[in-house]
Amino acid sequence: MFAVIKTGGKQYSVAADDEIIVMTLPGEPGDAVTFDNVLLLVDGETTRFGAPFVEGAKVVGTIVAQERGPKVLSFKKRRRQNSKRKRGHRQDLTRVKITSVA
């Protein structure tokens, strides 16, 4: 059984015991998280599509860690103008282990 969920403006294909990295979610490691925005649910031979979400379907997981992504550098230089700018960014992420798809 697997599902396609939507969180943080992105879609993720998940099954039980999967570990995914999503945009930051409130909570501490060990807290339970419920995703109600299920777009697709596949259970063996039956497939249920949502319009936009599947009624009564939910995916439950636990927060494993609150992390930060890799550093992304943005560098701009204007030649012959003695002008340059360097900025860095690290995105806050949450690692979630999926416990059940229902």
N, C-alpha and C positions, 0 to 999 in steps of 0.2 A: 504494500500500500504506500503510495506517495501522493504528495500534494504540491501545488504551486501557490505560494503565499506572497503577499505584497506588504512590505514594510520599508519605511525610509525612502519611498519613491522608487524602489527597485523590486524586482520579482526574483524569488528563489525557489528552486525545486528541492523539496525536502522529503526525507523518509525518516522512520524511527532510527535512532542512534546516529544520525548525521550531526556534524558540527559545522556551523556556518558563522561567518563574520558579517555582521550587519552594522548599520549606522547606530550611533550610541543610543542605548535604551536606559531609562531610569532603573536603578536597583543595584544591589550588591551581589557579589558572587554567591551562588547558592539559592538566590531568589527564583521563584517560578515566574514564567512569562507566558502569556497566552496570545496567540495570533488569531484574530477572528476574520481577517481579510483573506479568505481562502478563495482563489480564483478557479482552481481545478482540483478535483479529487478522483484518484484512480484506485479502485479496490478490485484487484484481480481482473475480471472481465468487464466490470461496469465502470463507466466514466461519467462523472457529473461535472458539467460546466456551470459556472456562475454567470449571473446576469445582473450586476457585475460580480457578486459574491455568492458562494454556495450556501444555501440556507442550512443552519444548524451545524456546520462543519467548523472545527477549530483544531489548531495545532498547539501543543503544549511543549514547552522547553524550560531548561534551567540555565541561568547565566553562569558561565564558567569563569570569565574574566572580563574586566574593563581594560582595553588596550588602546594603544595609539599606533596609527599606521606609519609607513615610512615617510621620511622627510621629502617633500617636493619643493624644489627650488625654482624660483621665477627670477630670471636675470634679464634686464633690459639695458641696452647700451646704445647711445646715440653717438655715432662716430664723429670725430672732430668737434664735439661740443663739450667735452670734459664733463659728460653727464652719464651716470650709470646708477642702476638701482638693483639691489638684490634682496629678495624676500623669501622666507621659508615658511612652510606650512606642514603641520602634522594633524591628520584627521583623527578624531576620537571614534573608537570602534568598540563593539561589544561582541564577544565570542559566546555563542549560544549552542547548547547541546539539545537536540530535539529528543524528547522522551516519548511522545505519542502523537499519532495522527488519528483524529476521530471525526 
